[in-house]
């Protein structure tokens, strides 16, 4: 198993331009992974909605619920 320290130390041995290229590659791959996760979550939510597992709410109710949740965490 590769540790974070090992990966960082290995990357630091690369020339700076290669480190910059690596950062760009990793950033774009992470962005793509996040997009796929968001798309999968959206598909599941749409399926749940069509299956009747989600209820419709007014914007006011949603905002009130968000504010309540935020206040409970504070």
PyMOL Python script that loads the backbone (N, CA, C, O; Angstrom):
from pymol import cmd

cmd.read_pdbstr("""\
ATOM      1  N   UNK A   1       0.843  -1.187   0.000  1.00  0.00           N
ATOM      2  CA  UNK A   1       0.000   0.000   0.000  1.00  0.00           C
ATOM      3  C   UNK A   1       0.884   1.245   0.000  1.00  0.00           C
ATOM      4  O   UNK A   1       1.843   1.338   0.766  1.00  0.00           O
ATOM      5  N   UNK A   2       0.559   2.175  -0.846  1.00  0.00           N
ATOM      6  CA  UNK A   2       1.319   3.413  -0.946  1.00  0.00           C
ATOM      7  C   UNK A   2       0.755   4.410   0.062  1.00  0.00           C
ATOM      8  O   UNK A   2      -0.452   4.648   0.102  1.00  0.00           O
ATOM      9  N   UNK A   3       1.628   4.983   0.866  1.00  0.00           N
ATOM     10  CA  UNK A   3       1.179   5.992   1.825  1.00  0.00           C
ATOM     11  C   UNK A   3       1.249   7.373   1.180  1.00  0.00           C
ATOM     12  O   UNK A   3       1.913   7.567   0.163  1.00  0.00           O
ATOM     13  N   UNK A   4       0.564   8.306   1.780  1.00  0.00           N
ATOM     14  CA  UNK A   4       0.583   9.674   1.276  1.00  0.00           C
ATOM     15  C   UNK A   4       1.989  10.254   1.335  1.00  0.00           C
ATOM     16  O   UNK A   4       2.432  10.916   0.397  1.00  0.00           O
ATOM     17  N   UNK A   5       2.695  10.004   2.444  1.00  0.00           N
ATOM     18  CA  UNK A   5       4.073  10.497   2.564  1.00  0.00           C
ATOM     19  C   UNK A   5       4.963   9.946   1.460  1.00  0.00           C
ATOM     20  O   UNK A   5       5.767  10.672   0.877  1.00  0.00           O
ATOM     21  N   UNK A   6       4.811   8.655   1.179  1.00  0.00           N
ATOM     22  CA  UNK A   6       5.618   8.040   0.122  1.00  0.00           C
ATOM     23  C   UNK A   6       5.309   8.672  -1.231  1.00  0.00           C
ATOM     24  O   UNK A   6       6.218   8.972  -2.005  1.00  0.00           O
ATOM     25  N   UNK A   7       4.027   8.871  -1.510  1.00  0.00           N
ATOM     26  CA  UNK A   7       3.626   9.470  -2.790  1.00  0.00           C
ATOM     27  C   UNK A   7       4.181  10.886  -2.915  1.00  0.00           C
ATOM     28  O   UNK A   7       4.708  11.261  -3.963  1.00  0.00           O
ATOM     29  N   UNK A   8       4.062  11.662  -1.855  1.00  0.00           N
ATOM     30  CA  UNK A   8       4.561  13.042  -1.885  1.00  0.00           C
ATOM     31  C   UNK A   8       6.072  13.057  -2.090  1.00  0.00           C
ATOM     32  O   UNK A   8       6.582  13.823  -2.907  1.00  0.00           O
ATOM     33  N   UNK A   9       6.781  12.219  -1.356  1.00  0.00           N
ATOM     34  CA  UNK A   9       8.238  12.170  -1.510  1.00  0.00           C
ATOM     35  C   UNK A   9       8.637  11.751  -2.911  1.00  0.00           C
ATOM     36  O   UNK A   9       9.603  12.279  -3.462  1.00  0.00           O
ATOM     37  N   UNK A  10       7.912  10.814  -3.494  1.00  0.00           N
ATOM     38  CA  UNK A  10       8.201  10.379  -4.861  1.00  0.00           C
ATOM     39  C   UNK A  10       7.941  11.506  -5.850  1.00  0.00           C
ATOM     40  O   UNK A  10       8.742  11.741  -6.755  1.00  0.00           O
ATOM     41  N   UNK A  11       6.826  12.200  -5.676  1.00  0.00           N
ATOM     42  CA  UNK A  11       6.471  13.298  -6.582  1.00  0.00           C
ATOM     43  C   UNK A  11       7.489  14.424  -6.484  1.00  0.00           C
ATOM     44  O   UNK A  11       7.826  15.045  -7.493  1.00  0.00           O
ATOM     45  N   UNK A  12       7.979  14.691  -5.287  1.00  0.00           N
ATOM     46  CA  UNK A  12       8.960  15.769  -5.113  1.00  0.00           C
ATOM     47  C   UNK A  12      10.269  15.484  -5.839  1.00  0.00           C
ATOM     48  O   UNK A  12      11.061  16.397  -6.073  1.00  0.00           O
ATOM     49  N   UNK A  13      10.498  14.241  -6.191  1.00  0.00           N
ATOM     50  CA  UNK A  13      11.708  13.897  -6.939  1.00  0.00           C
ATOM     51  C   UNK A  13      11.576  14.212  -8.430  1.00  0.00           C
ATOM     52  O   UNK A  13      12.569  14.219  -9.157  1.00  0.00           O
ATOM     53  N   UNK A  14      10.362  14.468  -8.873  1.00  0.00           N
ATOM     54  CA  UNK A  14      10.133  14.813 -10.284  1.00  0.00           C
ATOM     55  C   UNK A  14      10.537  16.253 -10.545  1.00  0.00           C
ATOM     56  O   UNK A  14      10.528  17.075  -9.629  1.00  0.00           O
ATOM     57  N   UNK A  15      10.897  16.571 -11.804  1.00  0.00           N
ATOM     58  CA  UNK A  15      11.130  17.975 -12.151  1.00  0.00           C
ATOM     59  C   UNK A  15       9.844  18.785 -11.938  1.00  0.00           C
ATOM     60  O   UNK A  15       8.743  18.239 -12.004  1.00  0.00           O
ATOM     61  N   UNK A  16       9.992  20.062 -11.687  1.00  0.00           N
ATOM     62  CA  UNK A  16       8.838  20.922 -11.391  1.00  0.00           C
ATOM     63  C   UNK A  16       7.793  20.867 -12.499  1.00  0.00           C
ATOM     64  O   UNK A  16       6.596  20.826 -12.210  1.00  0.00           O
ATOM     65  N   UNK A  17       8.218  20.865 -13.753  1.00  0.00           N
ATOM     66  CA  UNK A  17       7.236  20.830 -14.852  1.00  0.00           C
ATOM     67  C   UNK A  17       6.432  19.534 -14.820  1.00  0.00           C
ATOM     68  O   UNK A  17       5.232  19.539 -15.091  1.00  0.00           O
ATOM     69  N   UNK A  18       7.092  18.422 -14.489  1.00  0.00           N
ATOM     70  CA  UNK A  18       6.366  17.153 -14.378  1.00  0.00           C
ATOM     71  C   UNK A  18       5.403  17.180 -13.194  1.00  0.00           C
ATOM     72  O   UNK A  18       4.307  16.626 -13.274  1.00  0.00           O
ATOM     73  N   UNK A  19       5.805  17.819 -12.096  1.00  0.00           N
ATOM     74  CA  UNK A  19       4.906  17.955 -10.942  1.00  0.00           C
ATOM     75  C   UNK A  19       3.669  18.758 -11.330  1.00  0.00           C
ATOM     76  O   UNK A  19       2.555  18.411 -10.939  1.00  0.00           O
ATOM     77  N   UNK A  20       3.861  19.823 -12.091  1.00  0.00           N
ATOM     78  CA  UNK A  20       2.730  20.641 -12.530  1.00  0.00           C
ATOM     79  C   UNK A  20       1.800  19.849 -13.438  1.00  0.00           C
ATOM     80  O   UNK A  20       0.579  19.956 -13.323  1.00  0.00           O
ATOM     81  N   UNK A  21       2.373  19.055 -14.341  1.00  0.00           N
ATOM     82  CA  UNK A  21       1.565  18.220 -15.229  1.00  0.00           C
ATOM     83  C   UNK A  21       0.782  17.201 -14.407  1.00  0.00           C
ATOM     84  O   UNK A  21      -0.399  16.968 -14.662  1.00  0.00           O
ATOM     85  N   UNK A  22       1.439  16.599 -13.424  1.00  0.00           N
ATOM     86  CA  UNK A  22       0.782  15.617 -12.570  1.00  0.00           C
ATOM     87  C   UNK A  22      -0.378  16.240 -11.797  1.00  0.00           C
ATOM     88  O   UNK A  22      -1.453  15.649 -11.693  1.00  0.00           O
ATOM     89  N   UNK A  23      -0.156  17.421 -11.266  1.00  0.00           N
ATOM     90  CA  UNK A  23      -1.223  18.127 -10.538  1.00  0.00           C
ATOM     91  C   UNK A  23      -2.414  18.354 -11.454  1.00  0.00           C
ATOM     92  O   UNK A  23      -3.559  18.150 -11.050  1.00  0.00           O
ATOM     93  N   UNK A  24      -2.151  18.771 -12.675  1.00  0.00           N
ATOM     94  CA  UNK A  24      -3.221  19.030 -13.643  1.00  0.00           C
ATOM     95  C   UNK A  24      -3.988  17.739 -13.956  1.00  0.00           C
ATOM     96  O   UNK A  24      -5.218  17.740 -14.013  1.00  0.00           O
ATOM     97  N   UNK A  25      -3.264  16.655 -14.153  1.00  0.00           N
ATOM     98  CA  UNK A  25      -3.903  15.374 -14.457  1.00  0.00           C
ATOM     99  C   UNK A  25      -4.769  14.926 -13.280  1.00  0.00           C
ATOM    100  O   UNK A  25      -5.924  14.543 -13.471  1.00  0.00           O
ATOM    101  N   UNK A  26      -4.224  14.971 -12.078  1.00  0.00           N
ATOM    102  CA  UNK A  26      -4.971  14.535 -10.890  1.00  0.00           C
ATOM    103  C   UNK A  26      -6.198  15.419 -10.684  1.00  0.00           C
ATOM    104  O   UNK A  26      -7.276  14.915 -10.371  1.00  0.00           O
ATOM    105  N   UNK A  27      -6.044  16.720 -10.854  1.00  0.00           N
ATOM    106  CA  UNK A  27      -7.174  17.644 -10.689  1.00  0.00           C
ATOM    107  C   UNK A  27      -8.310  17.292 -11.658  1.00  0.00           C
ATOM    108  O   UNK A  27      -9.474  17.221 -11.264  1.00  0.00           O
ATOM    109  N   UNK A  28      -7.959  17.075 -12.919  1.00  0.00           N
ATOM    110  CA  UNK A  28      -8.992  16.766 -13.915  1.00  0.00           C
ATOM    111  C   UNK A  28      -9.638  15.408 -13.666  1.00  0.00           C
ATOM    112  O   UNK A  28     -10.839  15.246 -13.885  1.00  0.00           O
ATOM    113  N   UNK A  29      -8.865  14.442 -13.217  1.00  0.00           N
ATOM    114  CA  UNK A  29      -9.439  13.130 -12.905  1.00  0.00           C
ATOM    115  C   UNK A  29     -10.383  13.209 -11.708  1.00  0.00           C
ATOM    116  O   UNK A  29     -11.442  12.583 -11.707  1.00  0.00           O
ATOM    117  N   UNK A  30      -9.999  13.976 -10.690  1.00  0.00           N
ATOM    118  CA  UNK A  30     -10.879  14.148  -9.535  1.00  0.00           C
ATOM    119  C   UNK A  30     -12.167  14.869  -9.925  1.00  0.00           C
ATOM    120  O   UNK A  30     -13.253  14.519  -9.463  1.00  0.00           O
ATOM    121  N   UNK A  31     -12.030  15.871 -10.775  1.00  0.00           N
ATOM    122  CA  UNK A  31     -13.208  16.603 -11.249  1.00  0.00           C
ATOM    123  C   UNK A  31     -14.152  15.662 -11.982  1.00  0.00           C
ATOM    124  O   UNK A  31     -15.365  15.717 -11.783  1.00  0.00           O
ATOM    125  N   UNK A  32     -13.606  14.808 -12.822  1.00  0.00           N
ATOM    126  CA  UNK A  32     -14.429  13.853 -13.557  1.00  0.00           C
ATOM    127  C   UNK A  32     -15.094  12.852 -12.614  1.00  0.00           C
ATOM    128  O   UNK A  32     -16.258  12.502 -12.809  1.00  0.00           O
ATOM    129  N   UNK A  33     -14.372  12.389 -11.600  1.00  0.00           N
ATOM    130  CA  UNK A  33     -14.965  11.482 -10.615  1.00  0.00           C
ATOM    131  C   UNK A  33     -16.128  12.153  -9.883  1.00  0.00           C
ATOM    132  O   UNK A  33     -17.172  11.542  -9.656  1.00  0.00           O
ATOM    133  N   UNK A  34     -15.926  13.424  -9.518  1.00  0.00           N
ATOM    134  CA  UNK A  34     -17.011  14.151  -8.833  1.00  0.00           C
ATOM    135  C   UNK A  34     -18.224  14.288  -9.733  1.00  0.00           C
ATOM    136  O   UNK A  34     -19.359  14.132  -9.282  1.00  0.00           O
ATOM    137  N   UNK A  35     -17.985  14.582 -11.018  1.00  0.00           N
ATOM    138  CA  UNK A  35     -19.108  14.695 -11.963  1.00  0.00           C
ATOM    139  C   UNK A  35     -19.875  13.390 -12.051  1.00  0.00           C
ATOM    140  O   UNK A  35     -21.106  13.389 -12.072  1.00  0.00           O
ATOM    141  N   UNK A  36     -19.153  12.274 -12.101  1.00  0.00           N
ATOM    142  CA  UNK A  36     -19.816  10.970 -12.178  1.00  0.00           C
ATOM    143  C   UNK A  36     -20.615  10.692 -10.915  1.00  0.00           C
ATOM    144  O   UNK A  36     -21.724  10.161 -10.989  1.00  0.00           O
ATOM    145  N   UNK A  37     -20.067  11.043  -9.755  1.00  0.00           N
ATOM    146  CA  UNK A  37     -20.794  10.847  -8.500  1.00  0.00           C
ATOM    147  C   UNK A  37     -22.063  11.687  -8.469  1.00  0.00           C
ATOM    148  O   UNK A  37     -23.119  11.213  -8.050  1.00  0.00           O
ATOM    149  N   UNK A  38     -21.956  12.934  -8.914  1.00  0.00           N
ATOM    150  CA  UNK A  38     -23.123  13.816  -8.943  1.00  0.00           C
ATOM    151  C   UNK A  38     -24.176  13.264  -9.894  1.00  0.00           C
ATOM    152  O   UNK A  38     -25.366  13.280  -9.579  1.00  0.00           O
ATOM    153  N   UNK A  39     -23.745  12.774 -11.056  1.00  0.00           N
ATOM    154  CA  UNK A  39     -24.680  12.203 -12.032  1.00  0.00           C
ATOM    155  C   UNK A  39     -25.374  10.972 -11.462  1.00  0.00           C
ATOM    156  O   UNK A  39     -26.579  10.800 -11.648  1.00  0.00           O
ATOM    157  N   UNK A  40     -24.624  10.111 -10.767  1.00  0.00           N
ATOM    158  CA  UNK A  40     -25.225   8.926 -10.160  1.00  0.00           C
ATOM    159  C   UNK A  40     -26.223   9.316  -9.068  1.00  0.00           C
ATOM    160  O   UNK A  40     -27.300   8.727  -8.971  1.00  0.00           O
ATOM    161  N   UNK A  41     -25.867  10.305  -8.248  1.00  0.00           N
ATOM    162  CA  UNK A  41     -26.790  10.782  -7.217  1.00  0.00           C
ATOM    163  C   UNK A  41     -28.064  11.341  -7.850  1.00  0.00           C
ATOM    164  O   UNK A  41     -29.166  11.105  -7.354  1.00  0.00           O
ATOM    165  N   UNK A  42     -27.907  12.071  -8.931  1.00  0.00           N
ATOM    166  CA  UNK A  42     -29.066  12.644  -9.615  1.00  0.00           C
ATOM    167  C   UNK A  42     -29.960  11.540 -10.180  1.00  0.00           C
ATOM    168  O   UNK A  42     -31.183  11.614 -10.059  1.00  0.00           O
ATOM    169  N   UNK A  43     -29.361  10.519 -10.796  1.00  0.00           N
ATOM    170  CA  UNK A  43     -30.144   9.409 -11.336  1.00  0.00           C
ATOM    171  C   UNK A  43     -30.919   8.704 -10.227  1.00  0.00           C
ATOM    172  O   UNK A  43     -32.091   8.368 -10.394  1.00  0.00           O
ATOM    173  N   UNK A  44     -30.256   8.484  -9.094  1.00  0.00           N
ATOM    174  CA  UNK A  44     -30.921   7.831  -7.969  1.00  0.00           C
ATOM    175  C   UNK A  44     -32.064   8.692  -7.438  1.00  0.00           C
ATOM    176  O   UNK A  44     -33.146   8.188  -7.133  1.00  0.00           O
ATOM    177  N   UNK A  45     -31.810   9.994  -7.333  1.00  0.00           N
ATOM    178  CA  UNK A  45     -32.853  10.902  -6.833  1.00  0.00           C
ATOM    179  C   UNK A  45     -34.047  10.929  -7.768  1.00  0.00           C
ATOM    180  O   UNK A  45     -35.191  10.925  -7.312  1.00  0.00           O
ATOM    181  N   UNK A  46     -33.799  10.956  -9.062  1.00  0.00           N
ATOM    182  CA  UNK A  46     -34.898  10.956 -10.037  1.00  0.00           C
ATOM    183  C   UNK A  46     -35.680   9.653  -9.946  1.00  0.00           C
ATOM    184  O   UNK A  46     -36.910   9.658  -9.985  1.00  0.00           O
ATOM    185  N   UNK A  47     -34.962   8.528  -9.823  1.00  0.00           N
ATOM    186  CA  UNK A  47     -35.634   7.232  -9.689  1.00  0.00           C
ATOM    187  C   UNK A  47     -36.461   7.195  -8.405  1.00  0.00           C
ATOM    188  O   UNK A  47     -37.593   6.712  -8.409  1.00  0.00           O
ATOM    189  N   UNK A  48     -35.902   7.702  -7.312  1.00  0.00           N
ATOM    190  CA  UNK A  48     -36.635   7.744  -6.048  1.00  0.00           C
ATOM    191  C   UNK A  48     -37.878   8.625  -6.166  1.00  0.00           C
ATOM    192  O   UNK A  48     -38.936   8.293  -5.631  1.00  0.00           O
ATOM    193  N   UNK A  49     -37.742   9.738  -6.864  1.00  0.00           N
ATOM    194  CA  UNK A  49     -38.889  10.639  -7.049  1.00  0.00           C
ATOM    195  C   UNK A  49     -39.991   9.937  -7.836  1.00  0.00           C
ATOM    196  O   UNK A  49     -41.160   9.982  -7.453  1.00  0.00           O
ATOM    197  N   UNK A  50     -39.615   9.290  -8.935  1.00  0.00           N
ATOM    198  CA  UNK A  50     -40.612   8.598  -9.759  1.00  0.00           C
ATOM    199  C   UNK A  50     -41.220   7.409  -9.021  1.00  0.00           C
ATOM    200  O   UNK A  50     -42.355   7.022  -9.301  1.00  0.00           O
ATOM    201  N   UNK A  51     -40.478   6.829  -8.087  1.00  0.00           N
ATOM    202  CA  UNK A  51     -40.994   5.701  -7.303  1.00  0.00           C
ATOM    203  C   UNK A  51     -41.849   6.178  -6.130  1.00  0.00           C
ATOM    204  O   UNK A  51     -42.396   5.366  -5.384  1.00  0.00           O
ATOM    205  N   UNK A  52     -41.960   7.489  -5.972  1.00  0.00           N
ATOM    206  CA  UNK A  52     -42.779   8.035  -4.902  1.00  0.00           C
ATOM    207  C   UNK A  52     -42.092   8.060  -3.545  1.00  0.00           C
ATOM    208  O   UNK A  52     -42.749   8.224  -2.516  1.00  0.00           O
ATOM    209  N   UNK A  53     -40.776   7.899  -3.538  1.00  0.00           N
ATOM    210  CA  UNK A  53     -40.037   7.894  -2.279  1.00  0.00           C
ATOM    211  C   UNK A  53     -39.707   9.296  -1.781  1.00  0.00           C
ATOM    212  O   UNK A  53     -39.301   9.464  -0.631  1.00  0.00           O
ATOM    213  N   UNK A  54     -39.877  10.294  -2.627  1.00  0.00           N
ATOM    214  CA  UNK A  54     -39.593  11.682  -2.251  1.00  0.00           C
ATOM    215  C   UNK A  54     -40.872  12.490  -2.320  1.00  0.00           C
ATOM    216  O   UNK A  54     -41.733  12.250  -3.166  1.00  0.00           O
ATOM    217  N   UNK A  55     -40.983  13.451  -1.418  1.00  0.00           N
ATOM    218  CA  UNK A  55     -42.156  14.302  -1.445  1.00  0.00           C
ATOM    219  C   UNK A  55     -41.789  15.660  -2.052  1.00  0.00           C
ATOM    220  O   UNK A  55     -40.653  16.119  -1.932  1.00  0.00           O
ATOM    221  N   UNK A  56     -42.739  16.274  -2.685  1.00  0.00           N
ATOM    222  CA  UNK A  56     -42.498  17.616  -3.212  1.00  0.00           C
ATOM    223  C   UNK A  56     -42.637  18.602  -2.064  1.00  0.00           C
ATOM    224  O   UNK A  56     -43.421  18.398  -1.137  1.00  0.00           O
ATOM    225  N   UNK A  57     -41.860  19.675  -2.144  1.00  0.00           N
ATOM    226  CA  UNK A  57     -41.895  20.711  -1.114  1.00  0.00           C
ATOM    227  C   UNK A  57     -41.834  22.066  -1.786  1.00  0.00           C
ATOM    228  O   UNK A  57     -41.303  22.210  -2.887  1.00  0.00           O
ATOM    229  N   UNK A  58     -42.381  23.046  -1.112  1.00  0.00           N
ATOM    230  CA  UNK A  58     -42.270  24.412  -1.619  1.00  0.00           C
ATOM    231  C   UNK A  58     -40.858  24.930  -1.322  1.00  0.00           C
ATOM    232  O   UNK A  58     -40.160  24.409  -0.452  1.00  0.00           O
ATOM    233  N   UNK A  59     -40.467  25.936  -2.044  1.00  0.00           N
ATOM    234  CA  UNK A  59     -39.152  26.545  -1.831  1.00  0.00           C
ATOM    235  C   UNK A  59     -39.046  27.072  -0.402  1.00  0.00           C
ATOM    236  O   UNK A  59     -38.001  26.944   0.236  1.00  0.00           O
ATOM    237  N   UNK A  60     -40.118  27.659   0.093  1.00  0.00           N
ATOM    238  CA  UNK A  60     -40.107  28.196   1.443  1.00  0.00           C
ATOM    239  C   UNK A  60     -39.856  27.099   2.473  1.00  0.00           C
ATOM    240  O   UNK A  60     -39.096  27.294   3.422  1.00  0.00           O
ATOM    241  N   UNK A  61     -40.502  25.937   2.281  1.00  0.00           N
ATOM    242  CA  UNK A  61     -40.295  24.818   3.213  1.00  0.00           C
ATOM    243  C   UNK A  61     -38.857  24.307   3.163  1.00  0.00           C
ATOM    244  O   UNK A  61     -38.275  23.971   4.194  1.00  0.00           O
ATOM    245  N   UNK A  62     -38.300  24.251   1.978  1.00  0.00           N
ATOM    246  CA  UNK A  62     -36.924  23.785   1.828  1.00  0.00           C
ATOM    247  C   UNK A  62     -35.956  24.740   2.520  1.00  0.00           C
ATOM    248  O   UNK A  62     -35.050  24.307   3.231  1.00  0.00           O
ATOM    249  N   UNK A  63     -36.151  26.035   2.310  1.00  0.00           N
ATOM    250  CA  UNK A  63     -35.276  27.034   2.940  1.00  0.00           C
ATOM    251  C   UNK A  63     -35.404  26.968   4.460  1.00  0.00           C
ATOM    252  O   UNK A  63     -34.403  27.036   5.173  1.00  0.00           O
ATOM    253  N   UNK A  64     -36.619  26.836   4.950  1.00  0.00           N
ATOM    254  CA  UNK A  64     -36.836  26.725   6.391  1.00  0.00           C
ATOM    255  C   UNK A  64     -36.137  25.486   6.951  1.00  0.00           C
ATOM    256  O   UNK A  64     -35.505  25.552   8.005  1.00  0.00           O
ATOM    257  N   UNK A  65     -36.249  24.364   6.250  1.00  0.00           N
ATOM    258  CA  UNK A  65     -35.590  23.130   6.698  1.00  0.00           C
ATOM    259  C   UNK A  65     -34.069  23.287   6.690  1.00  0.00           C
ATOM    260  O   UNK A  65     -33.394  22.831   7.614  1.00  0.00           O
ATOM    261  N   UNK A  66     -33.528  23.927   5.658  1.00  0.00           N
ATOM    262  CA  UNK A  66     -32.084  24.164   5.601  1.00  0.00           C
ATOM    263  C   UNK A  66     -31.632  25.055   6.752  1.00  0.00           C
ATOM    264  O   UNK A  66     -30.624  24.774   7.400  1.00  0.00           O
ATOM    265  N   UNK A  67     -32.374  26.123   7.005  1.00  0.00           N
ATOM    266  CA  UNK A  67     -32.012  27.026   8.104  1.00  0.00           C
ATOM    267  C   UNK A  67     -32.067  26.305   9.447  1.00  0.00           C
ATOM    268  O   UNK A  67     -31.195  26.492  10.295  1.00  0.00           O
ATOM    269  N   UNK A  68     -33.090  25.484   9.634  1.00  0.00           N
ATOM    270  CA  UNK A  68     -33.214  24.732  10.879  1.00  0.00           C
ATOM    271  C   UNK A  68     -32.035  23.787  11.054  1.00  0.00           C
ATOM    272  O   UNK A  68     -31.462  23.693  12.140  1.00  0.00           O
ATOM    273  N   UNK A  69     -31.676  23.096   9.993  1.00  0.00           N
ATOM    274  CA  UNK A  69     -30.550  22.168  10.047  1.00  0.00           C
ATOM    275  C   UNK A  69     -29.244  22.908  10.350  1.00  0.00           C
ATOM    276  O   UNK A  69     -28.435  22.437  11.150  1.00  0.00           O
ATOM    277  N   UNK A  70     -29.039  24.056   9.716  1.00  0.00           N
ATOM    278  CA  UNK A  70     -27.836  24.831   9.966  1.00  0.00           C
ATOM    279  C   UNK A  70     -27.784  25.351  11.391  1.00  0.00           C
ATOM    280  O   UNK A  70     -26.719  25.359  12.009  1.00  0.00           O
ATOM    281  N   UNK A  71     -28.916  25.784  11.917  1.00  0.00           N
ATOM    282  CA  UNK A  71     -28.976  26.295  13.285  1.00  0.00           C
ATOM    283  C   UNK A  71     -28.725  25.181  14.307  1.00  0.00           C
ATOM    284  O   UNK A  71     -28.144  25.427  15.364  1.00  0.00           O
ATOM    285  N   UNK A  72     -29.162  23.958  13.990  1.00  0.00           N
ATOM    286  CA  UNK A  72     -28.943  22.841  14.903  1.00  0.00           C
ATOM    287  C   UNK A  72     -27.465  22.468  14.977  1.00  0.00           C
ATOM    288  O   UNK A  72     -26.990  22.019  16.019  1.00  0.00           O
ATOM    289  N   UNK A  73     -26.741  22.651  13.880  1.00  0.00           N
ATOM    290  CA  UNK A  73     -25.320  22.309  13.835  1.00  0.00           C
ATOM    291  C   UNK A  73     -24.459  23.376  14.483  1.00  0.00           C
ATOM    292  O   UNK A  73     -23.324  23.096  14.871  1.00  0.00           O
ATOM    293  N   UNK A  74     -24.972  24.594  14.610  1.00  0.00           N
ATOM    294  CA  UNK A  74     -24.183  25.704  15.169  1.00  0.00           C
ATOM    295  C   UNK A  74     -24.071  25.635  16.669  1.00  0.00           C
ATOM    296  O   UNK A  74     -23.440  26.496  17.281  1.00  0.00           O
TER     297      UNK A  74
END
""", "prot")
cmd.dss("prot")
cmd.show_as("cartoon", "prot")
cmd.util.cbc("prot")
cmd.orient("prot")
